[in-house]
């Protein structure tokens, strides 16, 4: 007997679920030209808003129409040896933060870097899956996370791109009354002769 649609949905991996129904995670469907911008906005929202209601510092760099990096200062949970606890699929993608994992599912390449108590850890992923184990490197700060996403051009519709001239309030979201400082650097603007640095919100 053929399995029902519900049965088939029940055995989907997280990555398959995101790719089949991105609107559940990013508010718009695969065919929407707003998808890359919504992915970026969702990752920034996740990085900035903490479970205790406080806000962290976030920096955003847009490297291409489908590529971006989000850096934040959130402290990662550690094991008894002071190393990051494994997350999605045993990777550095934190189980407590679904947005970066969902963005990775739509990406052809993701590089995640975590620094924890002055020690750095780096890992590359294809989709949500690690390419290999994480490696240690010299941490640029005491604590934080920096994740670089290259959204999959074969998944996104032709011509889709992260919106131009984004400002901090657009990425942070209008629903929140607090707007802590956030730097946005759009490297695409340099090729057009414009300014690549957005003034942080206050």
VOBA-1610 file (N, C-alpha, C; in pm, whole numbers, padded with zeros to 5 digits, always signed):
BEGIN
Unk+00084-00119+00000Unk+00000+00000+00000Unk+00088+00124+00000Unk+00052+00224-00081Unk+00131+00346-00088Unk+00114+00426+00040Unk+00226+00479+00087Unk+00220+00560+00208Unk+00146+00690+00182Unk+00080+00741+00283Unk+00007+00866+00270Unk+00105+00983+00266Unk+00055+01100+00224Unk+00138+01221+00219Unk+00192+01253+00358Unk+00111+01232+00461Unk+00155+01259+00598Unk+00270+01169+00637Unk+00263+01041+00595Unk+00372+00949+00625Unk+00501+00994+00559Unk+00490+01037+00432Unk+00611+01081+00361Unk+00668+01206+00425Unk+00580+01297+00467Unk+00627+01420+00532Unk+00695+01390+00664Unk+00650+01284+00730Unk+00705+01251+00860Unk+00850+01205+00855Unk+00898+01159+00739Unk+01036+01112+00732Unk+01127+01213+00666Unk+01077+01334+00642Unk+01162+01439+00586Unk+01269+01480+00685Unk+01388+01507+00635Unk+01490+01568+00720Unk+01457+01716+00736Unk+01525+01781+00828Unk+01504+01925+00848Unk+01535+02001+00719Unk+01648+01968+00656Unk+01687+02036+00533Unk+01585+02018+00422Unk+01531+01897+00408Unk+01429+01870+00307Unk+01302+01949+00335Unk+01267+01961+00462Unk+01148+02037+00499Unk+01164+02184+00462Unk+01281+02241+00490Unk+01303+02382+00457Unk+01296+02404+00306Unk+01361+02317+00229Unk+01366+02335+00085Unk+01230+02311+00018Unk+01149+02224+00076Unk+01018+02198+00016Unk+00915+02304+00055Unk+00931+02364+00175Unk+00834+02463+00221Unk+00904+02582+00288Unk+00979+02660+00212Unk+01054+02770+00272Unk+00967+02876+00338Unk+00841+02889+00294Unk+00755+02992+00351Unk+00728+02970+00500Unk+00736+02845+00545Unk+00718+02816+00688Unk+00828+02883+00770Unk+00946+02893+00714Unk+01062+02946+00785Unk+01092+03091+00751Unk+01062+03131+00626Unk+01105+03263+00579Unk+00990+03350+00525Unk+00866+03310+00546Unk+00747+03389+00516Unk+00713+03399+00367Unk+00804+03363+00279Unk+00774+03368+00136Unk+00817+03236+00071Unk+00757+03207-00044Unk+00785+03082-00112Unk+00909+03087-00199Unk+00941+02974-00256Unk+01062+02960-00337Unk+01060+03051-00459Unk+00942+03076-00514Unk+00933+03156-00636Unk+00926+03306-00609Unk+00934+03347-00484Unk+00927+03489-00451Unk+01062+03557-00472Unk+01066+03673-00538Unk+01194+03746-00550Unk+01244+03800-00417Unk+01161+03798-00315Unk+01199+03847-00183Unk+01267+03741-00097Unk+01275+03616-00146Unk+01328+03509-00062Unk+01470+03537-00010Unk+01568+03577-00092Unk+01702+03601-00037Unk+01703+03708+00074Unk+01624+03814+00056Unk+01618+03919+00158Unk+01552+03868+00284Unk+01447+03788+00271Unk+01380+03733+00388Unk+01471+03636+00464Unk+01552+03559+00392Unk+01647+03470+00459Unk+01745+03553+00542Unk+01800+03657+00482Unk+01894+03744+00555Unk+01826+03807+00675Unk+01708+03859+00658Unk+01638+03924+00769Unk+01611+03826+00883Unk+01572+03705+00850Unk+01542+03605+00953Unk+01667+03567+01031Unk+01780+03552+00963Unk+01905+03518+01031Unk+01947+03633+01123Unk+01932+03757+01077Unk+01966+03873+01161Unk+01876+03880+01282Unk+01746+03860+01263Unk+01651+03862+01375Unk+01691+03759+01481Unk+01724+03640+01435Unk+01764+03533+01527Unk+01891+03571+01603Unk+01987+03632+01532Unk+02113+03668+01596Unk+02095+03779+01699Unk+02004+03869+01673Unk+01990+03986+01760Unk+01902+03962+01881Unk+01798+03882+01868Unk+01701+03866+01975Unk+01730+03740+02057Unk+01760+03760+02182Unk+01794+03650+02271Unk+01672+03603+02349Unk+01681+03483+02402Unk+01566+03424+02471Unk+01525+03502+02595Unk+01619+03570+02658Unk+01587+03646+02779Unk+01530+03784+02747Unk+01509+03814+02619Unk+01452+03943+02580Unk+01555+04050+02552Unk+01682+04023+02579Unk+01786+04121+02552Unk+01825+04118+02404Unk+01906+04216+02364Unk+01949+04227+02226Unk+02101+04222+02218Unk+02151+04150+02120Unk+02294+04142+02099Unk+02340+04235+01989Unk+02470+04249+01976Unk+02528+04330+01869Unk+02547+04242+01746Unk+02512+04298+01630Unk+02516+04222+01505Unk+02585+04306+01398Unk+02664+04240+01315Unk+02723+04303+01198Unk+02689+04218+01076Unk+02655+04284+00966Unk+02613+04217+00843Unk+02703+04261+00729Unk+02748+04165+00650Unk+02822+04195+00528Unk+02754+04121+00413Unk+02717+04196+00311Unk+02657+04137+00190Unk+02764+04132+00084Unk+02803+04012+00045Unk+02915+03994-00047Unk+02871+03983-00193Unk+02749+03938-00216Unk+02698+03921-00352Unk+02546+03916-00345Unk+02480+03902-00458Unk+02335+03901-00460Unk+02276+03786-00379Unk+02350+03677-00366Unk+02302+03562-00289Unk+02396+03523-00176Unk+02491+03609-00143Unk+02589+03577-00039Unk+02592+03681+00071Unk+02595+03636+00196Unk+02602+03730+00309Unk+02663+03663+00431Unk+02712+03747+00522Unk+02770+03702+00649Unk+02702+03777+00762Unk+02669+03706+00870Unk+02611+03766+00990Unk+02699+03729+01108Unk+02741+03830+01182Unk+02825+03809+01301Unk+02754+03864+01424Unk+02759+03789+01533Unk+02697+03836+01657Unk+02785+03803+01775Unk+02750+03855+01891Unk+02832+03839+02012Unk+02769+03746+02114Unk+02678+03660+02070Unk+02609+03571+02164Unk+02703+03462+02215Unk+02695+03434+02345Unk+02776+03328+02406Unk+02715+03193+02375Unk+02796+03102+02326Unk+02752+02967+02291Unk+02763+02874+02412Unk+02671+02779+02426Unk+02678+02681+02532Unk+02796+02587+02506Unk+02871+02556+02611Unk+02991+02474+02597Unk+02977+02341+02671Unk+03061+02244+02632Unk+03065+02118+02705Unk+03161+02130+02823Unk+03189+02019+02889Unk+03275+02022+03008Unk+03419+02062+02977Unk+03459+02049+02852Unk+03595+02086+02811Unk+03602+02226+02751Unk+03490+02298+02755Unk+03489+02434+02704Unk+03471+02444+02554Unk+03434+02334+02489Unk+03411+02334+02344Unk+03262+02352+02315Unk+03226+02402+02195Unk+03084+02416+02163Unk+03014+02279+02162Unk+02892+02276+02213Unk+02814+02154+02203Unk+02774+02132+02057Unk+02778+02008+02008Unk+02735+01982+01869Unk+02589+02021+01850Unk+02559+02072+01729Unk+02423+02115+01698Unk+02361+02030+01588Unk+02295+02094+01492Unk+02228+02024+01384Unk+02326+01932+01311Unk+02291+01804+01300Unk+02372+01704+01231Unk+02516+01698+01286Unk+02531+01727+01415Unk+02662+01724+01477Unk+02752+01839+01437Unk+02694+01944+01379Unk+02773+02057+01328Unk+02783+02168+01433Unk+02844+02279+01392Unk+02851+02398+01477Unk+02722+02480+01473Unk+02625+02439+01392Unk+02496+02509+01389Unk+02421+02478+01519Unk+02405+02578+01602Unk+02349+02563+01736Unk+02204+02513+01731Unk+02173+02408+01810Unk+02036+02357+01817Unk+01937+02463+01864Unk+01985+02559+01942Unk+01895+02662+01995Unk+01864+02771+01893Unk+01926+02764+01775Unk+01908+02869+01675Unk+01872+02806+01541Unk+01741+02800+01514Unk+01696+02731+01394Unk+01719+02814+01267Unk+01721+02946+01277Unk+01730+03029+01156Unk+01857+03006+01076Unk+01976+03004+01138Unk+02096+02975+01059Unk+02092+02835+00997Unk+02035+02739+01068Unk+02025+02603+01013Unk+01931+02601+00893Unk+01821+02675+00900Unk+01729+02681+00787Unk+01792+02753+00669Unk+01867+02860+00695Unk+01936+02930+00587Unk+02041+02841+00523Unk+02110+02762+00604Unk+02211+02669+00551Unk+02146+02566+00459Unk+02023+02526+00490Unk+01953+02428+00407Unk+01928+02480+00267Unk+01919+02613+00252Unk+01897+02674+00121Unk+02027+02719+00056Unk+02141+02685+00116Unk+02270+02733+00069Unk+02352+02623+00004Unk+02429+02661-00096Unk+02521+02566-00158Unk+02648+02553-00074Unk+02677+02654+00007Unk+02796+02650+00095Unk+02770+02741+00214Unk+02805+02692+00332Unk+02796+02770+00454Unk+02924+02750+00533Unk+02979+02857+00585Unk+03095+02848+00674Unk+03055+02911+00806Unk+03064+02833+00912Unk+03030+02883+01044Unk+03154+02886+01131Unk+03172+02999+01200Unk+03285+03018+01291Unk+03230+03056+01428Unk+03276+02987+01529Unk+03234+03012+01666Unk+03357+03040+01749Unk+03353+03147+01827Unk+03461+03167+01924Unk+03400+03165+02063Unk+03467+03087+02147Unk+03414+03056+02279Unk+03527+03065+02380Unk+03515+03165+02469Unk+03618+03189+02569Unk+03756+03202+02504Unk+03760+03271+02391Unk+03887+03299+02325Unk+03939+03191+02233Unk+03867+03081+02218Unk+03908+02973+02127Unk+03814+02970+02008Unk+03869+02957+01888Unk+03788+02961+01768Unk+03768+02824+01705Unk+03650+02803+01647Unk+03616+02678+01580Unk+03549+02712+01447Unk+03589+02643+01340Unk+03537+02671+01207Unk+03493+02541+01140Unk+03383+02550+01062Unk+03333+02432+00991Unk+03262+02475+00864Unk+03277+02395+00759Unk+03208+02419+00633Unk+03096+02318+00616Unk+02985+02364+00557Unk+02871+02278+00533Unk+02825+02292+00388Unk+02765+02187+00337Unk+02691+02191+00212Unk+02547+02158+00248Unk+02457+02252+00222Unk+02324+02238+00279Unk+02337+02245+00430Unk+02266+02159+00500Unk+02277+02155+00646Unk+02382+02056+00694Unk+02448+01988+00601Unk+02537+01879+00637Unk+02683+01924+00642Unk+02757+01888+00747Unk+02898+01923+00755Unk+02980+01851+00647Unk+03076+01923+00590Unk+03170+01862+00496Unk+03271+01777+00572Unk+03305+01820+00692Unk+03400+01748+00776Unk+03390+01800+00918Unk+03476+01752+01008Unk+03472+01800+01147Unk+03518+01945+01156Unk+03481+02011+01264Unk+03525+02149+01279Unk+03673+02154+01316Unk+03734+02266+01281Unk+03876+02289+01306Unk+03893+02410+01396Unk+04001+02410+01472Unk+04028+02525+01559Unk+04107+02630+01483Unk+04085+02757+01521Unk+04161+02868+01463Unk+04171+02978+01567Unk+04251+03081+01538Unk+04270+03191+01632Unk+04143+03277+01636Unk+04079+03284+01750Unk+03953+03355+01763Unk+03976+03506+01758Unk+03891+03580+01684Unk+03906+03726+01677Unk+03845+03798+01797Unk+03767+03727+01878Unk+03703+03787+01996Unk+03682+03678+02100Unk+03640+03719+02220Unk+03623+03622+02327Unk+03507+03527+02297Unk+03392+03583+02257Unk+03274+03501+02232Unk+03196+03557+02114Unk+03139+03469+02035Unk+03055+03513+01924Unk+03044+03408+01816Unk+02969+03442+01714Unk+02947+03353+01600Unk+02948+03435+01472Unk+03012+03382+01370Unk+03008+03443+01238Unk+02974+03334+01137Unk+02867+03355+01061Unk+02822+03255+00966Unk+02809+03319+00828Unk+02871+03254+00729Unk+02867+03303+00591Unk+02784+03206+00507Unk+02686+03259+00438Unk+02595+03179+00356Unk+02611+03216+00209Unk+02613+03116+00124Unk+02601+03136-00020Unk+02475+03063-00063Unk+02367+03139-00079Unk+02240+03075-00116Unk+02254+03005-00250Unk+02190+02891-00260Unk+02204+02804-00376Unk+02139+02867-00499Unk+02217+02904-00601Unk+02158+02966-00720Unk+02069+02869-00798Unk+02091+02740-00780Unk+02005+02642-00847Unk+01869+02630-00777Unk+01862+02674-00652Unk+01736+02670-00579Unk+01658+02799-00599Unk+01727+02912-00590Unk+01661+03041-00606Unk+01622+03064-00752Unk+01514+03137-00772Unk+01470+03167-00908Unk+01571+03259-00977Unk+01586+03251-01109Unk+01680+03338-01181Unk+01652+03485-01153Unk+01757+03559-01128Unk+01743+03703-01104Unk+01715+03740-00961Unk+01691+03643-00872Unk+01667+03677-00732Unk+01793+03734-00669Unk+01776+03827-00578Unk+01891+03891-00514Unk+01848+03952-00382Unk+01944+03964-00291Unk+01922+04040-00168Unk+01896+04185-00208Unk+01799+04248-00144Unk+01761+04384-00180Unk+01877+04480-00162Unk+01878+04582-00246Unk+01981+04685-00238Unk+01947+04789-00133Unk+02050+04853-00080Unk+02036+04968+00012Unk+01954+04933+00135Unk+01976+04815+00191Unk+01908+04779+00316Unk+01960+04865+00430Unk+01871+04901+00522Unk+01909+04978+00640Unk+01883+04892+00763Unk+01948+04922+00876Unk+01934+04838+00995Unk+01790+04811+01038Unk+01703+04912+01029Unk+01565+04891+01074Unk+01493+04787+00989Unk+01529+04775+00861Unk+01466+04677+00775Unk+01508+04535+00811Unk+01632+04520+00855Unk+01680+04386+00893Unk+01639+04350+01035Unk+01636+04450+01122Unk+01601+04423+01261Unk+01453+04394+01276Unk+01370+04463+01201Unk+01226+04442+01210Unk+01156+04556+01282Unk+01043+04598+01229Unk+00971+04712+01286Unk+00891+04674+01410Unk+00867+04546+01432Unk+00783+04505+01544Unk+00849+04526+01679Unk+00981+04534+01679Unk+01055+04550+01805Unk+01084+04698+01829Unk+01057+04743+01950Unk+01079+04884+01981Unk+01224+04922+02001Unk+01309+04825+02029Unk+01451+04854+02052Unk+01530+04831+01924Unk+01623+04920+01896Unk+01707+04907+01778Unk+01853+04927+01818Unk+01915+04821+01871Unk+02056+04834+01910Unk+02144+04853+01787Unk+02269+04898+01809Unk+02357+04924+01695Unk+02377+04800+01608Unk+02373+04821+01477Unk+02398+04714+01381Unk+02465+04774+01259Unk+02578+04718+01221Unk+02650+04765+01103Unk+02615+04679+00983Unk+02590+04743+00869Unk+02565+04672+00744Unk+02667+04719+00642Unk+02741+04626+00586Unk+02837+04659+00481Unk+02797+04582+00356Unk+02764+04655+00251Unk+02723+04593+00125Unk+02837+04608+00025Unk+02910+04501+00003Unk+03025+04507-00088Unk+02984+04528-00232Unk+02859+04502-00267Unk+02813+04525-00404Unk+02814+04673-00438Unk+02796+04758-00335Unk+02791+04902-00359Unk+02926+04956-00407Unk+03035+04891-00365Unk+03167+04937-00405Unk+03184+04927-00556Unk+03126+04824-00615Unk+03135+04809-00760Unk+03050+04910-00836Unk+02955+04972-00766Unk+02869+05071-00829Unk+02910+05213-00794Unk+03022+05226-00723Unk+03070+05358-00686Unk+02996+05421-00569Unk+02918+05342-00498Unk+02844+05396-00383Unk+02915+05363-00252Unk+02852+05407-00143Unk+02907+05376-00010Unk+02862+05239+00032Unk+02955+05160+00085Unk+02922+05024+00123Unk+02886+05011+00271Unk+02899+05120+00347Unk+02878+05112+00491Unk+02751+05187+00529Unk+02662+05118+00601Unk+02543+05181+00652Unk+02568+05224+00795Unk+02518+05341+00831Unk+02533+05386+00969Unk+02452+05297+01061Unk+02513+05253+01173Unk+02439+05168+01266Unk+02319+05244+01322Unk+02214+05169+01352Unk+02100+05231+01421Unk+02136+05254+01565Unk+02066+05342+01629Unk+02093+05371+01769Unk+01970+05348+01853
//
